[in-house]
């Protein structure tokens, strides 16, 4: 006997279409400017910043597309709609960042062997513009970054680029006043290290969610204690908690109630409490009246 209680919950604001459009347009313009003036100024740091900004544009498009796809209507085959697209977009964003880090680092090492003169004044001007554009874009994305891993990935892109641009400014000023051309590739490597550290958590969490692990903000042991403490519940088994998307979580569980079926009001109350206490918006509870030893899924070793 199955009883289902579903409580839709979505943290992500619905007006992120214009937000993504503005952030993407600003970054496309910035990339074009940085490439043109990076070549003119012969600055690897500025070109590295442009390359990272280009990965950001791709990341923004991925995140934007995932938000749009997740809103498609469910079908007979995709019964949860396309919510998982946001998890895939977060994973793709992390991979893009790692590829950008590899490309920047490789070119920086090569530049140490053949240092070239850099037009520091041009670099500073474009890097300042980069700080403004990426800082503004990060601010636009900040509303959804705390509750949505996909949005958090896009937000990290923007924050990382703002930091990259600050480092480029420091390098250009250092070259201007000391003549040390090696500062350009050195700062590029430092930028790569900072991006790598910031990307690791995004990569780890997006991989975890893509493998149906319980979301980081949910304590499975606490959920189990809550369910075991419900009136009339003698025991439970086959508890699963996973993320359907970067904003929506689901739960399935078998509960044993020897005194009889607890009724629809009980199930609706449990669904509401799971939603508010643990941010689990979709739950399915299977009620069993006899000892769980007769259920083939009673063992923790069986999935």
C-alpha positions in Angstrom: 0.0 0.0 0.0 1.5 3.3 -1.1 0.6 6.8 0.1 2.1 9.8 -1.6 2.3 13.3 -0.4 3.8 15.9 -2.6 4.6 19.4 -1.6 6.1 21.5 -4.5 8.9 23.7 -3.4 11.2 25.8 -5.5 13.6 28.3 -4.1 14.8 29.8 -7.4 13.1 33.0 -8.4 11.2 32.9 -11.6 12.6 36.1 -13.1 16.1 34.9 -13.7 15.6 35.0 -17.5 16.4 38.8 -17.7 19.1 38.3 -15.1 20.9 35.8 -17.2 20.4 37.8 -20.3 21.9 41.0 -18.8 24.9 39.1 -17.2 25.6 37.2 -20.5 25.4 40.3 -22.7 27.8 42.2 -20.4 30.3 39.4 -20.3 30.2 38.9 -24.1 31.1 42.6 -24.5 33.8 42.3 -21.9 35.4 39.2 -23.6 35.6 41.0 -26.9 37.2 44.0 -25.4 39.7 42.0 -23.3 40.8 39.9 -26.3 41.3 43.0 -28.5 43.2 45.0 -25.9 44.9 41.9 -24.5 46.5 41.3 -27.9 47.3 44.9 -28.2 48.9 45.1 -24.7 50.6 41.7 -25.1 49.2 40.7 -21.7 48.8 37.0 -20.9 47.0 37.9 -17.7 44.4 39.9 -19.6 44.0 37.2 -22.2 43.7 34.7 -19.4 41.0 36.8 -17.9 39.2 37.0 -21.3 39.4 33.2 -21.6 38.0 32.7 -18.2 35.2 35.2 -19.0 34.5 33.2 -22.1 34.0 30.1 -20.0 31.7 32.2 -17.8 29.6 33.1 -20.8 29.3 29.4 -21.7 28.6 28.7 -18.0 25.9 31.4 -17.9 24.3 30.0 -21.0 24.3 26.5 -19.5 22.8 27.7 -16.2 20.2 29.8 -18.1 19.3 26.8 -20.3 19.0 24.5 -17.3 16.5 26.9 -15.6 14.4 27.1 -18.8 14.5 23.3 -19.3 13.6 22.6 -15.7 10.3 24.5 -16.2 9.2 22.2 -19.0 6.0 20.2 -18.4 6.3 16.6 -17.2 5.8 13.8 -19.6 5.1 10.1 -19.4 8.9 9.4 -19.5 10.2 12.5 -17.7 7.7 12.5 -14.8 9.8 14.8 -12.7 10.0 17.2 -15.7 13.7 18.1 -16.5 14.7 19.2 -13.0 17.9 17.3 -13.2 19.2 19.6 -15.9 20.2 22.1 -13.3 22.5 19.5 -11.6 24.1 18.7 -15.0 24.6 22.4 -15.7 26.3 22.8 -12.3 28.6 19.9 -13.1 29.3 21.3 -16.6 30.1 24.7 -15.1 32.7 23.1 -12.7 34.3 21.2 -15.6 34.5 24.3 -17.7 36.3 26.2 -14.9 38.8 23.4 -14.5 39.5 23.4 -18.3 40.0 27.2 -18.2 42.4 26.8 -15.2 44.4 24.2 -17.1 44.7 26.4 -20.2 45.7 29.5 -18.2 48.3 27.6 -16.2 49.9 26.0 -19.3 50.3 29.3 -21.1 51.7 31.0 -17.9 54.4 28.4 -17.6 55.3 28.9 -21.2 55.5 32.6 -20.7 58.0 32.3 -17.9 60.5 30.9 -20.5 59.8 33.7 -22.9 58.8 36.9 -21.0 57.4 39.6 -23.1 56.8 43.3 -22.5 53.3 44.2 -21.4 51.4 47.5 -21.9 50.4 47.9 -18.3 48.2 51.0 -18.7 45.9 49.3 -21.2 45.7 46.2 -19.0 44.7 48.2 -15.9 41.9 50.0 -17.8 40.4 46.7 -19.1 40.8 44.9 -15.8 39.0 47.7 -13.9 36.2 47.3 -16.4 36.2 43.5 -15.7 35.8 44.1 -12.0 32.8 46.3 -12.6 31.1 44.0 -15.1 31.7 40.8 -13.1 30.9 42.4 -9.8 27.6 43.7 -11.1 26.8 40.3 -12.7 27.6 38.5 -9.4 25.2 40.9 -7.6 22.4 40.1 -10.1 22.9 36.3 -9.5 23.4 36.5 -5.7 19.7 36.1 -4.8 19.5 32.5 -5.9 23.1 31.5 -5.2 22.5 30.3 -1.6 19.7 27.9 -2.3 20.4 26.7 -5.9 23.6 24.9 -6.8 23.1 25.8 -10.4 22.8 29.5 -9.6 25.7 29.1 -7.1 27.9 27.8 -10.0 27.0 30.9 -12.1 27.6 33.2 -9.2 31.0 31.6 -8.5 32.0 32.2 -12.1 31.2 35.9 -11.7 33.0 36.2 -8.3 36.0 34.4 -9.6 36.3 36.7 -12.6 36.0 39.8 -10.4 38.9 38.4 -8.3 40.9 37.6 -11.5 40.5 41.1 -12.7 41.7 42.5 -9.4 44.8 40.3 -9.6 45.4 41.5 -13.2 45.3 45.1 -12.0 47.9 44.3 -9.3 50.1 42.6 -11.8 49.9 45.5 -14.3 50.7 48.1 -11.7 53.6 46.0 -10.5 55.0 45.7 -14.0 54.5 49.5 -14.5 56.5 50.5 -11.5 59.1 47.7 -11.4 59.5 46.5 -14.9 59.2 42.9 -13.8 57.5 41.2 -16.8 57.4 37.9 -14.9 54.6 39.3 -12.8 52.2 38.7 -15.7 52.5 34.9 -15.8 53.0 34.7 -12.0 49.7 36.3 -11.3 48.1 34.1 -14.0 49.2 31.1 -12.0 47.9 32.6 -8.8 44.6 33.2 -10.4 44.4 29.6 -11.5 45.1 28.4 -8.0 42.3 30.6 -6.6 39.8 29.4 -9.2 40.8 25.8 -8.6 40.1 26.0 -4.9 36.8 27.8 -5.4 35.7 25.3 -8.0 36.4 22.1 -6.0 33.3 22.4 -3.8 31.1 23.0 -6.7 32.5 20.0 -8.6 32.3 17.8 -5.5 28.7 18.7 -4.7 27.4 18.5 -8.3 29.0 15.1 -8.7 27.3 14.0 -5.4 23.9 15.2 -6.5 24.3 13.6 -9.9 24.9 10.3 -8.1 21.7 10.8 -6.1 23.5 11.4 -2.8 21.6 13.2 0.0 22.0 17.0 -0.4 24.7 18.5 1.8 22.2 20.7 3.8 20.0 17.7 4.8 21.1 15.4 7.7 19.7 11.9 6.8 20.1 10.8 10.5 18.0 13.7 11.7 15.3 12.8 9.1 15.3 9.2 10.2 15.0 10.2 13.9 12.1 12.4 13.0 10.2 9.7 11.1 10.9 7.0 13.8 9.5 9.4 16.5 6.2 9.8 14.7 3.1 8.5 16.7 2.3 4.9 15.7 5.5 4.3 13.8 7.2 1.2 15.1 10.0 1.2 12.7 11.1 2.3 9.2 13.3 1.1 6.4 14.2 1.7 2.8 14.8 5.4 3.5 16.1 7.4 0.5 16.8 11.1 0.2 18.0 12.7 -3.0 17.9 15.9 -5.0 15.7 16.1 -8.1 17.3 19.4 -9.0 19.4 22.0 -7.4 16.4 23.4 -5.6 14.0 20.5 -5.0 14.6 17.4 -2.8 12.7 14.1 -2.6 12.3 11.3 -0.1 10.9 7.7 -0.1 10.5 5.5 2.9 8.6 2.5 4.3 7.0 3.0 7.7 5.6 0.2 9.8 2.4 1.1 11.8 1.1 -2.1 13.5 -1.9 -0.3 15.0 -3.3 0.3 11.5 -3.2 2.8 8.7 -2.5 6.3 10.2 -4.8 8.1 7.7 -4.4 10.8 5.1 -4.2 13.6 7.7 -1.2 12.0 9.2 0.5 11.7 5.8 -0.3 15.3 4.9 1.1 16.5 8.2 4.3 14.5 7.8 4.8 15.9 4.2 4.3 19.4 5.5 6.8 18.9 8.4 9.4 17.3 6.1 9.0 20.3 3.8 9.5 23.0 6.5 12.0 21.2 8.8 14.2 19.6 6.2 13.4 21.3 2.8 12.1 18.0 1.3 9.3 19.0 -1.0 8.4 15.6 -2.5 7.9 12.6 -0.2 6.4 9.2 -0.8 5.6 7.0 2.3 4.7 3.4 2.0 2.7 2.2 5.0 3.1 -1.4 6.2 1.0 -2.9 8.9 3.1 -5.9 9.7 6.7 -6.5 10.8 9.2 -5.1 8.3 11.0 -8.5 8.2 8.5 -9.5 5.6 9.4 -6.7 3.3 12.1 -7.6 0.7 13.5 -4.0 1.1 13.8 -4.1 4.9 17.5 -4.8 4.9 19.8 -1.8 4.5 21.9 -3.8 2.1 19.0 -4.1 -0.3 18.2 -1.1 -2.6 
